[in-house]
Amino acid sequence: MVEIFLKTLPFFLLIGVGYVAAATRFFSEAATAALTRFVFYFALSAMLFRFSANLRFGDVFDPTFMLVYLAATATVYVLVTAVAMWRRLPVGEAAVEAQCATIGNIGFLGIPMLALLMGEAAVGFIMMMLAVDLLVFGSLIVILITGSRAGLTPRVFRTVGVGLVSNPMLVAIFLGFTTSALALPIPGPVNEFLALLGDAATPGALFAIGASLAGKSAERLSTATWLSFGKLVLHPGAIAIAALVIWPLEPYAAAVMIASAALPTAGNIYMIAAHYGVAPHRVSTTILISTAVSILTVSLVLAWLAERTAFQ
């Protein structure tokens, strides 16, 4: 446990550096936004493209893996939605709460951290989960929020479609696998360029996470605590039951799925909540709490997984 904690600690220390830099106003909100755009559109996209371009789609694509992740995540999503509806929340707020409890920071935090801790073989599995998160649940929250306000019009689905095709992570994965499928050679200088740019994703993403947390307020603590419990305990628990008991997966694949599910709430949910004006303070508090607590819980989960697999 101590060894795993020490391995994860540098990642969270980088988040802490970003938080302190922004909290002390050394790093402005504009600088945080610019760094986030750099990581999102350039560094992380370069990392995803390089990984996917050097993988064979047929070797990576596993519909059973994706269905297990989808089923377990959907179970928690429905549970949290039911609790929200029992509290008589509007559909939009229920959708935001369900998103907080099921969608983790596997893009900015999971890919760089788990790739280093569990090996680059983890990236293929993470990309499949990222695709499910973006294609299914990323679309669902927009449909539920906008549909509950104005009905399910063609404009709603057009908005969802444009959002998907303009998401740089999905585009990078698609272009990478296309390059791999067509066996297109990547010139040495281009591959080195992608590696150099992609290497900036890890420190840049972690610093950006911390800096963005500094600008979030802590309100609705009881609800945020429940949603953090859902993300850090219920979600990885449901994934573990599904991947180890109900539909047993290969041990390493199951370990990557469980570790990814144990990550804190994704920061992009706040952007969606703020854009539509649906419970942004509740989301920001959940991100704060889940990220802080995950310093311990992620280490616990990884230590438990290390006893079952040989990724360490």
C-alpha positions as protocol buffer text, in pm:
chain_id: "A"
residue {
  index: 1
  type: MET
  ca { x: 0 y: 0 z: 0 }
}
residue {
  index: 2
  type: VAL
  ca { x: 277 y: 247 z: 95 }
}
residue {
  index: 3
  type: GLU
  ca { x: 470 y: 166 z: -223 }
}
residue {
  index: 4
  type: ILE
  ca { x: 166 y: 228 z: -442 }
}
residue {
  index: 5
  type: PHE
  ca { x: 83 y: 548 z: -255 }
}
residue {
  index: 6
  type: LEU
  ca { x: 436 y: 676 z: -314 }
}
residue {
  index: 7
  type: LYS
  ca { x: 399 y: 599 z: -685 }
}
residue {
  index: 8
  type: THR
  ca { x: 72 y: 792 z: -714 }
}
residue {
  index: 9
  type: LEU
  ca { x: 186 y: 1078 z: -488 }
}
residue {
  index: 10
  type: PRO
  ca { x: 388 y: 1267 z: -755 }
}
residue {
  index: 11
  type: PHE
  ca { x: 79 y: 1288 z: -976 }
}
residue {
  index: 12
  type: PHE
  ca { x: -130 y: 1441 z: -698 }
}
residue {
  index: 13
  type: LEU
  ca { x: 160 y: 1667 z: -596 }
}
residue {
  index: 14
  type: LEU
  ca { x: 154 y: 1809 z: -949 }
}
residue {
  index: 15
  type: ILE
  ca { x: -218 y: 1874 z: -904 }
}
residue {
  index: 16
  type: GLY
  ca { x: -134 y: 2043 z: -574 }
}
residue {
  index: 17
  type: VAL
  ca { x: 127 y: 2266 z: -739 }
}
residue {
  index: 18
  type: GLY
  ca { x: -133 y: 2378 z: -992 }
}
residue {
  index: 19
  type: TYR
  ca { x: -382 y: 2444 z: -715 }
}
residue {
  index: 20
  type: VAL
  ca { x: -138 y: 2656 z: -513 }
}
residue {
  index: 21
  type: ALA
  ca { x: -27 y: 2849 z: -823 }
}
residue {
  index: 22
  type: ALA
  ca { x: -387 y: 2942 z: -905 }
}
residue {
  index: 23
  type: ALA
  ca { x: -499 y: 2996 z: -544 }
}
residue {
  index: 24
  type: THR
  ca { x: -217 y: 3246 z: -487 }
}
residue {
  index: 25
  type: ARG
  ca { x: -306 y: 3422 z: -816 }
}
residue {
  index: 26
  type: PHE
  ca { x: 43 y: 3348 z: -953 }
}
residue {
  index: 27
  type: PHE
  ca { x: -142 y: 3160 z: -1227 }
}
residue {
  index: 28
  type: SER
  ca { x: -445 y: 3355 z: -1350 }
}
residue {
  index: 29
  type: GLU
  ca { x: -779 y: 3215 z: -1467 }
}
residue {
  index: 30
  type: ALA
  ca { x: -687 y: 3314 z: -1822 }
}
residue {
  index: 31
  type: ALA
  ca { x: -358 y: 3123 z: -1794 }
}
residue {
  index: 32
  type: THR
  ca { x: -544 y: 2818 z: -1661 }
}
residue {
  index: 33
  type: ALA
  ca { x: -788 y: 2832 z: -1951 }
}
residue {
  index: 34
  type: ALA
  ca { x: -502 y: 2864 z: -2201 }
}
residue {
  index: 35
  type: LEU
  ca { x: -311 y: 2572 z: -2048 }
}
residue {
  index: 36
  type: THR
  ca { x: -626 y: 2358 z: -2047 }
}
residue {
  index: 37
  type: ARG
  ca { x: -684 y: 2433 z: -2417 }
}
residue {
  index: 38
  type: PHE
  ca { x: -321 y: 2348 z: -2496 }
}
residue {
  index: 39
  type: VAL
  ca { x: -346 y: 2011 z: -2319 }
}
residue {
  index: 40
  type: PHE
  ca { x: -692 y: 1931 z: -2456 }
}
residue {
  index: 41
  type: TYR
  ca { x: -633 y: 2026 z: -2819 }
}
residue {
  index: 42
  type: PHE
  ca { x: -262 y: 1959 z: -2861 }
}
residue {
  index: 43
  type: ALA
  ca { x: -70 y: 1757 z: -2600 }
}
residue {
  index: 44
  type: LEU
  ca { x: -335 y: 1501 z: -2503 }
}
residue {
  index: 45
  type: SER
  ca { x: -451 y: 1468 z: -2864 }
}
residue {
  index: 46
  type: ALA
  ca { x: -94 y: 1404 z: -2978 }
}
residue {
  index: 47
  type: MET
  ca { x: -55 y: 1137 z: -2707 }
}
residue {
  index: 48
  type: LEU
  ca { x: -381 y: 966 z: -2806 }
}
residue {
  index: 49
  type: PHE
  ca { x: -301 y: 978 z: -3177 }
}
residue {
  index: 50
  type: ARG
  ca { x: 47 y: 835 z: -3129 }
}
residue {
  index: 51
  type: PHE
  ca { x: -77 y: 553 z: -2906 }
}
residue {
  index: 52
  type: SER
  ca { x: -369 y: 460 z: -3132 }
}
residue {
  index: 53
  type: ALA
  ca { x: -165 y: 489 z: -3453 }
}
residue {
  index: 54
  type: ASN
  ca { x: 81 y: 234 z: -3315 }
}
residue {
  index: 55
  type: LEU
  ca { x: -193 y: -9 z: -3209 }
}
residue {
  index: 56
  type: ARG
  ca { x: -387 y: -248 z: -3428 }
}
residue {
  index: 57
  type: PHE
  ca { x: -757 y: -168 z: -3397 }
}
residue {
  index: 58
  type: GLY
  ca { x: -848 y: -536 z: -3419 }
}
residue {
  index: 59
  type: ASP
  ca { x: -618 y: -617 z: -3130 }
}
residue {
  index: 60
  type: VAL
  ca { x: -753 y: -335 z: -2912 }
}
residue {
  index: 61
  type: PHE
  ca { x: -1124 y: -328 z: -2992 }
}
residue {
  index: 62
  type: ASP
  ca { x: -1308 y: -555 z: -2749 }
}
residue {
  index: 63
  type: PRO
  ca { x: -1689 y: -523 z: -2760 }
}
residue {
  index: 64
  type: THR
  ca { x: -1728 y: -743 z: -2450 }
}
residue {
  index: 65
  type: PHE
  ca { x: -1499 y: -512 z: -2252 }
}
residue {
  index: 66
  type: MET
  ca { x: -1697 y: -208 z: -2365 }
}
residue {
  index: 67
  type: LEU
  ca { x: -2033 y: -370 z: -2289 }
}
residue {
  index: 68
  type: VAL
  ca { x: -1923 y: -469 z: -1937 }
}
residue {
  index: 69
  type: TYR
  ca { x: -1808 y: -112 z: -1871 }
}
residue {
  index: 70
  type: LEU
  ca { x: -2126 y: 31 z: -2021 }
}
residue {
  index: 71
  type: ALA
  ca { x: -2357 y: -201 z: -1824 }
}
residue {
  index: 72
  type: ALA
  ca { x: -2187 y: -142 z: -1487 }
}
residue {
  index: 73
  type: THR
  ca { x: -2163 y: 234 z: -1540 }
}
residue {
  index: 74
  type: ALA
  ca { x: -2525 y: 252 z: -1654 }
}
residue {
  index: 75
  type: THR
  ca { x: -2632 y: 66 z: -1339 }
}
residue {
  index: 76
  type: VAL
  ca { x: -2476 y: 332 z: -1115 }
}
residue {
  index: 77
  type: TYR
  ca { x: -2609 y: 604 z: -1346 }
}
residue {
  index: 78
  type: VAL
  ca { x: -2965 y: 474 z: -1306 }
}
residue {
  index: 79
  type: LEU
  ca { x: -2925 y: 436 z: -929 }
}
residue {
  index: 80
  type: VAL
  ca { x: -2803 y: 793 z: -879 }
}
residue {
  index: 81
  type: THR
  ca { x: -3073 y: 921 z: -1114 }
}
residue {
  index: 82
  type: ALA
  ca { x: -3338 y: 735 z: -914 }
}
residue {
  index: 83
  type: VAL
  ca { x: -3211 y: 891 z: -590 }
}
residue {
  index: 84
  type: ALA
  ca { x: -3222 y: 1236 z: -753 }
}
residue {
  index: 85
  type: MET
  ca { x: -3577 y: 1181 z: -881 }
}
residue {
  index: 86
  type: TRP
  ca { x: -3680 y: 1058 z: -533 }
}
residue {
  index: 87
  type: ARG
  ca { x: -3553 y: 1394 z: -405 }
}
residue {
  index: 88
  type: ARG
  ca { x: -3782 y: 1549 z: -670 }
}
residue {
  index: 89
  type: LEU
  ca { x: -3503 y: 1713 z: -868 }
}
residue {
  index: 90
  type: PRO
  ca { x: -3563 y: 1825 z: -1226 }
}
residue {
  index: 91
  type: VAL
  ca { x: -3446 y: 1593 z: -1503 }
}
residue {
  index: 92
  type: GLY
  ca { x: -3152 y: 1818 z: -1589 }
}
residue {
  index: 93
  type: GLU
  ca { x: -3018 y: 1820 z: -1233 }
}
residue {
  index: 94
  type: ALA
  ca { x: -3067 y: 1445 z: -1203 }
}
residue {
  index: 95
  type: ALA
  ca { x: -2865 y: 1397 z: -1523 }
}
residue {
  index: 96
  type: VAL
  ca { x: -2582 y: 1617 z: -1393 }
}
residue {
  index: 97
  type: GLU
  ca { x: -2569 y: 1429 z: -1061 }
}
residue {
  index: 98
  type: ALA
  ca { x: -2563 y: 1092 z: -1239 }
}
residue {
  index: 99
  type: GLN
  ca { x: -2280 y: 1217 z: -1459 }
}
residue {
  index: 100
  type: CYS
  ca { x: -2080 y: 1327 z: -1152 }
}
residue {
  index: 101
  type: ALA
  ca { x: -2111 y: 982 z: -995 }
}
residue {
  index: 102
  type: THR
  ca { x: -2011 y: 784 z: -1305 }
}
residue {
  index: 103
  type: ILE
  ca { x: -1779 y: 981 z: -1534 }
}
residue {
  index: 104
  type: GLY
  ca { x: -1422 y: 998 z: -1409 }
}
residue {
  index: 105
  type: ASN
  ca { x: -1123 y: 1203 z: -1513 }
}
residue {
  index: 106
  type: ILE
  ca { x: -978 y: 929 z: -1733 }
}
residue {
  index: 107
  type: GLY
  ca { x: -875 y: 1172 z: -2006 }
}
residue {
  index: 108
  type: PHE
  ca { x: -665 y: 1427 z: -1818 }
}
residue {
  index: 109
  type: LEU
  ca { x: -569 y: 1208 z: -1520 }
}
residue {
  index: 110
  type: GLY
  ca { x: -627 y: 845 z: -1613 }
}
residue {
  index: 111
  type: ILE
  ca { x: -435 y: 818 z: -1939 }
}
residue {
  index: 112
  type: PRO
  ca { x: -110 y: 978 z: -1820 }
}
residue {
  index: 113
  type: MET
  ca { x: -115 y: 827 z: -1470 }
}
residue {
  index: 114
  type: LEU
  ca { x: -232 y: 474 z: -1546 }
}
residue {
  index: 115
  type: ALA
  ca { x: -12 y: 450 z: -1856 }
}
residue {
  index: 116
  type: LEU
  ca { x: 291 y: 507 z: -1631 }
}
residue {
  index: 117
  type: LEU
  ca { x: 172 y: 299 z: -1335 }
}
residue {
  index: 118
  type: MET
  ca { x: 11 y: 7 z: -1521 }
}
residue {
  index: 119
  type: GLY
  ca { x: 204 y: 17 z: -1849 }
}
residue {
  index: 120
  type: GLU
  ca { x: 124 y: 152 z: -2194 }
}
residue {
  index: 121
  type: ALA
  ca { x: -91 y: -155 z: -2261 }
}
residue {
  index: 122
  type: ALA
  ca { x: -352 y: 14 z: -2040 }
}
residue {
  index: 123
  type: VAL
  ca { x: -404 y: 294 z: -2292 }
}
residue {
  index: 124
  type: GLY
  ca { x: -599 y: 81 z: -2539 }
}
residue {
  index: 125
  type: PHE
  ca { x: -848 y: -18 z: -2270 }
}
residue {
  index: 126
  type: ILE
  ca { x: -873 y: 340 z: -2142 }
}
residue {
  index: 127
  type: MET
  ca { x: -948 y: 465 z: -2494 }
}
residue {
  index: 128
  type: MET
  ca { x: -1240 y: 221 z: -2520 }
}
residue {
  index: 129
  type: MET
  ca { x: -1382 y: 350 z: -2190 }
}
residue {
  index: 130
  type: LEU
  ca { x: -1322 y: 708 z: -2298 }
}
residue {
  index: 131
  type: ALA
  ca { x: -1516 y: 639 z: -2619 }
}
residue {
  index: 132
  type: VAL
  ca { x: -1810 y: 500 z: -2418 }
}
residue {
  index: 133
  type: ASP
  ca { x: -1804 y: 800 z: -2184 }
}
residue {
  index: 134
  type: LEU
  ca { x: -1799 y: 1053 z: -2467 }
}
residue {
  index: 135
  type: LEU
  ca { x: -2028 y: 880 z: -2716 }
}
residue {
  index: 136
  type: VAL
  ca { x: -2291 y: 744 z: -2476 }
}
residue {
  index: 137
  type: PHE
  ca { x: -2292 y: 943 z: -2153 }
}
residue {
  index: 138
  type: GLY
  ca { x: -2155 y: 1265 z: -2301 }
}
residue {
  index: 139
  type: SER
  ca { x: -2440 y: 1261 z: -2550 }
}
residue {
  index: 140
  type: LEU
  ca { x: -2697 y: 1153 z: -2292 }
}
residue {
  index: 141
  type: ILE
  ca { x: -2645 y: 1446 z: -2055 }
}
residue {
  index: 142
  type: VAL
  ca { x: -2690 y: 1699 z: -2336 }
}
residue {
  index: 143
  type: ILE
  ca { x: -3001 y: 1519 z: -2464 }
}
residue {
  index: 144
  type: LEU
  ca { x: -3156 y: 1503 z: -2116 }
}
residue {
  index: 145
  type: ILE
  ca { x: -3085 y: 1866 z: -2026 }
}
residue {
  index: 146
  type: THR
  ca { x: -3191 y: 2021 z: -2354 }
}
residue {
  index: 147
  type: GLY
  ca { x: -3470 y: 1770 z: -2415 }
}
residue {
  index: 148
  type: SER
  ca { x: -3626 y: 1841 z: -2074 }
}
residue {
  index: 149
  type: ARG
  ca { x: -3636 y: 2210 z: -2159 }
}
residue {
  index: 150
  type: ALA
  ca { x: -3739 y: 2223 z: -2524 }
}
residue {
  index: 151
  type: GLY
  ca { x: -3824 y: 1866 z: -2622 }
}
residue {
  index: 152
  type: LEU
  ca { x: -3626 y: 1627 z: -2842 }
}
residue {
  index: 153
  type: THR
  ca { x: -3596 y: 1835 z: -3156 }
}
residue {
  index: 154
  type: PRO
  ca { x: -3357 y: 1776 z: -3448 }
}
residue {
  index: 155
  type: ARG
  ca { x: -3155 y: 2071 z: -3319 }
}
residue {
  index: 156
  type: VAL
  ca { x: -3074 y: 1878 z: -2999 }
}
residue {
  index: 157
  type: PHE
  ca { x: -2929 y: 1584 z: -3190 }
}
residue {
  index: 158
  type: ARG
  ca { x: -2746 y: 1819 z: -3426 }
}
residue {
  index: 159
  type: THR
  ca { x: -2584 y: 1984 z: -3122 }
}
residue {
  index: 160
  type: VAL
  ca { x: -2480 y: 1644 z: -2990 }
}
residue {
  index: 161
  type: GLY
  ca { x: -2338 y: 1540 z: -3326 }
}
residue {
  index: 162
  type: VAL
  ca { x: -2136 y: 1857 z: -3370 }
}
residue {
  index: 163
  type: GLY
  ca { x: -2000 y: 1821 z: -3016 }
}
residue {
  index: 164
  type: LEU
  ca { x: -1883 y: 1466 z: -3086 }
}
residue {
  index: 165
  type: VAL
  ca { x: -1712 y: 1530 z: -3421 }
}
residue {
  index: 166
  type: SER
  ca { x: -1537 y: 1837 z: -3282 }
}
residue {
  index: 167
  type: ASN
  ca { x: -1404 y: 1664 z: -2970 }
}
residue {
  index: 168
  type: PRO
  ca { x: -1025 y: 1648 z: -3020 }
}
residue {
  index: 169
  type: MET
  ca { x: -983 y: 1331 z: -2814 }
}
residue {
  index: 170
  type: LEU
  ca { x: -1233 y: 1136 z: -3024 }
}
residue {
  index: 171
  type: VAL
  ca { x: -1087 y: 1281 z: -3345 }
}
residue {
  index: 172
  type: ALA
  ca { x: -732 y: 1188 z: -3238 }
}
residue {
  index: 173
  type: ILE
  ca { x: -836 y: 830 z: -3155 }
}
residue {
  index: 174
  type: PHE
  ca { x: -1027 y: 794 z: -3484 }
}
residue {
  index: 175
  type: LEU
  ca { x: -741 y: 932 z: -3695 }
}
residue {
  index: 176
  type: GLY
  ca { x: -488 y: 719 z: -3509 }
}
residue {
  index: 177
  type: PHE
  ca { x: -677 y: 395 z: -3563 }
}
residue {
  index: 178
  type: THR
  ca { x: -740 y: 492 z: -3926 }
}
residue {
  index: 179
  type: THR
  ca { x: -367 y: 541 z: -3974 }
}
residue {
  index: 180
  type: SER
  ca { x: -304 y: 204 z: -3813 }
}
residue {
  index: 181
  type: ALA
  ca { x: -574 y: 24 z: -4015 }
}
residue {
  index: 182
  type: LEU
  ca { x: -441 y: 163 z: -4344 }
}
residue {
  index: 183
  type: ALA
  ca { x: -84 y: 77 z: -4238 }
}
residue {
  index: 184
  type: LEU
  ca { x: 24 y: 431 z: -4315 }
}
residue {
  index: 185
  type: PRO
  ca { x: 387 y: 488 z: -4216 }
}
residue {
  index: 186
  type: ILE
  ca { x: 463 y: 767 z: -3971 }
}
residue {
  index: 187
  type: PRO
  ca { x: 794 y: 937 z: -4061 }
}
residue {
  index: 188
  type: GLY
  ca { x: 1053 y: 937 z: -3785 }
}
residue {
  index: 189
  type: PRO
  ca { x: 1056 y: 1316 z: -3732 }
}
residue {
  index: 190
  type: VAL
  ca { x: 673 y: 1320 z: -3713 }
}
residue {
  index: 191
  type: ASN
  ca { x: 671 y: 1038 z: -3458 }
}
residue {
  index: 192
  type: GLU
  ca { x: 933 y: 1220 z: -3250 }
}
residue {
  index: 193
  type: PHE
  ca { x: 730 y: 1540 z: -3276 }
}
residue {
  index: 194
  type: LEU
  ca { x: 418 y: 1358 z: -3152 }
}
residue {
  index: 195
  type: ALA
  ca { x: 615 y: 1200 z: -2868 }
}
residue {
  index: 196
  type: LEU
  ca { x: 761 y: 1535 z: -2765 }
}
residue {
  index: 197
  type: LEU
  ca { x: 422 y: 1709 z: -2774 }
}
residue {
  index: 198
  type: GLY
  ca { x: 248 y: 1415 z: -2608 }
}
residue {
  index: 199
  type: ASP
  ca { x: 498 y: 1412 z: -2323 }
}
residue {
  index: 200
  type: ALA
  ca { x: 366 y: 1753 z: -2223 }
}
residue {
  index: 201
  type: ALA
  ca { x: 22 y: 1601 z: -2159 }
}
residue {
  index: 202
  type: THR
  ca { x: 106 y: 1448 z: -1820 }
}
residue {
  index: 203
  type: PRO
  ca { x: 251 y: 1750 z: -1635 }
}
residue {
  index: 204
  type: GLY
  ca { x: 29 y: 1993 z: -1825 }
}
residue {
  index: 205
  type: ALA
  ca { x: -294 y: 1805 z: -1755 }
}
residue {
  index: 206
  type: LEU
  ca { x: -219 y: 1751 z: -1387 }
}
residue {
  index: 207
  type: PHE
  ca { x: -119 y: 2115 z: -1335 }
}
residue {
  index: 208
  type: ALA
  ca { x: -433 y: 2228 z: -1519 }
}
residue {
  index: 209
  type: ILE
  ca { x: -653 y: 2006 z: -1300 }
}
residue {
  index: 210
  type: GLY
  ca { x: -511 y: 2163 z: -985 }
}
residue {
  index: 211
  type: ALA
  ca { x: -534 y: 2517 z: -1120 }
}
residue {
  index: 212
  type: SER
  ca { x: -896 y: 2467 z: -1224 }
}
residue {
  index: 213
  type: LEU
  ca { x: -985 y: 2331 z: -880 }
}
residue {
  index: 214
  type: ALA
  ca { x: -865 y: 2653 z: -716 }
}
residue {
  index: 215
  type: GLY
  ca { x: -1140 y: 2848 z: -888 }
}
residue {
  index: 216
  type: LYS
  ca { x: -1423 y: 2623 z: -773 }
}
residue {
  index: 217
  type: SER
  ca { x: -1639 y: 2699 z: -470 }
}
residue {
  index: 218
  type: ALA
  ca { x: -1749 y: 2446 z: -208 }
}
residue {
  index: 219
  type: GLU
  ca { x: -2127 y: 2441 z: -164 }
}
residue {
  index: 220
  type: ARG
  ca { x: -2396 y: 2176 z: -114 }
}
residue {
  index: 221
  type: LEU
  ca { x: -2151 y: 1959 z: 81 }
}
residue {
  index: 222
  type: SER
  ca { x: -2400 y: 1683 z: 171 }
}
residue {
  index: 223
  type: THR
  ca { x: -2503 y: 1626 z: -190 }
}
residue {
  index: 224
  type: ALA
  ca { x: -2146 y: 1653 z: -315 }
}
residue {
  index: 225
  type: THR
  ca { x: -2034 y: 1399 z: -55 }
}
residue {
  index: 226
  type: TRP
  ca { x: -2300 y: 1155 z: -176 }
}
residue {
  index: 227
  type: LEU
  ca { x: -2194 y: 1205 z: -538 }
}
residue {
  index: 228
  type: SER
  ca { x: -1826 y: 1164 z: -446 }
}
residue {
  index: 229
  type: PHE
  ca { x: -1915 y: 841 z: -265 }
}
residue {
  index: 230
  type: GLY
  ca { x: -2091 y: 729 z: -581 }
}
residue {
  index: 231
  type: LYS
  ca { x: -1786 y: 805 z: -797 }
}
residue {
  index: 232
  type: LEU
  ca { x: -1514 y: 673 z: -568 }
}
residue {
  index: 233
  type: VAL
  ca { x: -1695 y: 374 z: -414 }
}
residue {
  index: 234
  type: LEU
  ca { x: -2015 y: 276 z: -598 }
}
residue {
  index: 235
  type: HIS
  ca { x: -1877 y: 310 z: -950 }
}
residue {
  index: 236
  type: PRO
  ca { x: -1554 y: 111 z: -904 }
}
residue {
  index: 237
  type: GLY
  ca { x: -1750 y: -136 z: -688 }
}
residue {
  index: 238
  type: ALA
  ca { x: -2005 y: -197 z: -962 }
}
residue {
  index: 239
  type: ILE
  ca { x: -1726 y: -226 z: -1219 }
}
residue {
  index: 240
  type: ALA
  ca { x: -1541 y: -479 z: -1000 }
}
residue {
  index: 241
  type: ILE
  ca { x: -1853 y: -694 z: -955 }
}
residue {
  index: 242
  type: ALA
  ca { x: -1926 y: -684 z: -1327 }
}
residue {
  index: 243
  type: ALA
  ca { x: -1569 y: -743 z: -1450 }
}
residue {
  index: 244
  type: LEU
  ca { x: -1465 y: -1001 z: -1191 }
}
residue {
  index: 245
  type: VAL
  ca { x: -1786 y: -1187 z: -1105 }
}
residue {
  index: 246
  type: ILE
  ca { x: -2076 y: -1144 z: -1346 }
}
residue {
  index: 247
  type: TRP
  ca { x: -1883 y: -1120 z: -1676 }
}
residue {
  index: 248
  type: PRO
  ca { x: -1524 y: -1213 z: -1583 }
}
residue {
  index: 249
  type: LEU
  ca { x: -1267 y: -1038 z: -1798 }
}
residue {
  index: 250
  type: GLU
  ca { x: -897 y: -1109 z: -1842 }
}
residue {
  index: 251
  type: PRO
  ca { x: -733 y: -997 z: -1513 }
}
residue {
  index: 252
  type: TYR
  ca { x: -526 y: -712 z: -1656 }
}
residue {
  index: 253
  type: ALA
  ca { x: -819 y: -571 z: -1854 }
}
residue {
  index: 254
  type: ALA
  ca { x: -1041 y: -589 z: -1546 }
}
residue {
  index: 255
  type: ALA
  ca { x: -771 y: -415 z: -1337 }
}
residue {
  index: 256
  type: VAL
  ca { x: -746 y: -126 z: -1583 }
}
residue {
  index: 257
  type: MET
  ca { x: -1124 y: -89 z: -1589 }
}
residue {
  index: 258
  type: ILE
  ca { x: -1153 y: -87 z: -1208 }
}
residue {
  index: 259
  type: ALA
  ca { x: -861 y: 156 z: -1168 }
}
residue {
  index: 260
  type: SER
  ca { x: -1016 y: 392 z: -1423 }
}
residue {
  index: 261
  type: ALA
  ca { x: -1353 y: 377 z: -1248 }
}
residue {
  index: 262
  type: ALA
  ca { x: -1184 y: 471 z: -918 }
}
residue {
  index: 263
  type: LEU
  ca { x: -1070 y: 808 z: -1055 }
}
residue {
  index: 264
  type: PRO
  ca { x: -1239 y: 1130 z: -935 }
}
residue {
  index: 265
  type: THR
  ca { x: -1519 y: 1314 z: -1113 }
}
residue {
  index: 266
  type: ALA
  ca { x: -1425 y: 1459 z: -1452 }
}
residue {
  index: 267
  type: GLY
  ca { x: -1370 y: 1833 z: -1475 }
}
residue {
  index: 268
  type: ASN
  ca { x: -1554 y: 1871 z: -1806 }
}
residue {
  index: 269
  type: ILE
  ca { x: -1885 y: 1803 z: -1627 }
}
residue {
  index: 270
  type: TYR
  ca { x: -1847 y: 2143 z: -1463 }
}
residue {
  index: 271
  type: MET
  ca { x: -1815 y: 2305 z: -1806 }
}
residue {
  index: 272
  type: ILE
  ca { x: -2139 y: 2137 z: -1917 }
}
residue {
  index: 273
  type: ALA
  ca { x: -2319 y: 2231 z: -1596 }
}
residue {
  index: 274
  type: ALA
  ca { x: -2201 y: 2592 z: -1617 }
}
residue {
  index: 275
  type: HIS
  ca { x: -2288 y: 2618 z: -1986 }
}
residue {
  index: 276
  type: TYR
  ca { x: -2647 y: 2505 z: -1930 }
}
residue {
  index: 277
  type: GLY
  ca { x: -2681 y: 2666 z: -1586 }
}
residue {
  index: 278
  type: VAL
  ca { x: -2759 y: 2336 z: -1411 }
}
residue {
  index: 279
  type: ALA
  ca { x: -2615 y: 2294 z: -1058 }
}
residue {
  index: 280
  type: PRO
  ca { x: -2259 y: 2418 z: -1133 }
}
residue {
  index: 281
  type: HIS
  ca { x: -2173 y: 2473 z: -764 }
}
residue {
  index: 282
  type: ARG
  ca { x: -2284 y: 2119 z: -678 }
}
residue {
  index: 283
  type: VAL
  ca { x: -2059 y: 1986 z: -953 }
}
residue {
  index: 284
  type: SER
  ca { x: -1758 y: 2197 z: -853 }
}
residue {
  index: 285
  type: THR
  ca { x: -1784 y: 2080 z: -492 }
}
residue {
  index: 286
  type: THR
  ca { x: -1807 y: 1719 z: -605 }
}
residue {
  index: 287
  type: ILE
  ca { x: -1494 y: 1761 z: -817 }
}
residue {
  index: 288
  type: LEU
  ca { x: -1310 y: 1917 z: -522 }
}
residue {
  index: 289
  type: ILE
  ca { x: -1411 y: 1648 z: -272 }
}
residue {
  index: 290
  type: SER
  ca { x: -1365 y: 1350 z: -502 }
}
residue {
  index: 291
  type: THR
  ca { x: -1022 y: 1470 z: -620 }
}
residue {
  index: 292
  type: ALA
  ca { x: -899 y: 1532 z: -265 }
}
residue {
  index: 293
  type: VAL
  ca { x: -1027 y: 1198 z: -130 }
}
residue {
  index: 294
  type: SER
  ca { x: -900 y: 1009 z: -435 }
}
residue {
  index: 295
  type: ILE
  ca { x: -543 y: 1071 z: -321 }
}
residue {
  index: 296
  type: LEU
  ca { x: -610 y: 791 z: -71 }
}
residue {
  index: 297
  type: THR
  ca { x: -878 y: 585 z: -244 }
}
residue {
  index: 298
  type: VAL
  ca { x: -695 y: 552 z: -577 }
}
residue {
  index: 299
  type: SER
  ca { x: -388 y: 424 z: -391 }
}
residue {
  index: 300
  type: LEU
  ca { x: -603 y: 172 z: -203 }
}
residue {
  index: 301
  type: VAL
  ca { x: -763 y: 47 z: -524 }
}
residue {
  index: 302
  type: LEU
  ca { x: -430 y: 22 z: -707 }
}
residue {
  index: 303
  type: ALA
  ca { x: -272 y: -161 z: -413 }
}
residue {
  index: 304
  type: TRP
  ca { x: -558 y: -411 z: -411 }
}
residue {
  index: 305
  type: LEU
  ca { x: -531 y: -457 z: -787 }
}
residue {
  index: 306
  type: ALA
  ca { x: -154 y: -500 z: -767 }
}
residue {
  index: 307
  type: GLU
  ca { x: -208 y: -807 z: -551 }
}
residue {
  index: 308
  type: ARG
  ca { x: -429 y: -960 z: -822 }
}
residue {
  index: 309
  type: THR
  ca { x: -225 y: -870 z: -1130 }
}
residue {
  index: 310
  type: ALA
  ca { x: 138 y: -813 z: -1219 }
}
residue {
  index: 311
  type: PHE
  ca { x: 106 y: -460 z: -1361 }
}
residue {
  index: 312
  type: GLN
  ca { x: 341 y: -313 z: -1101 }
}
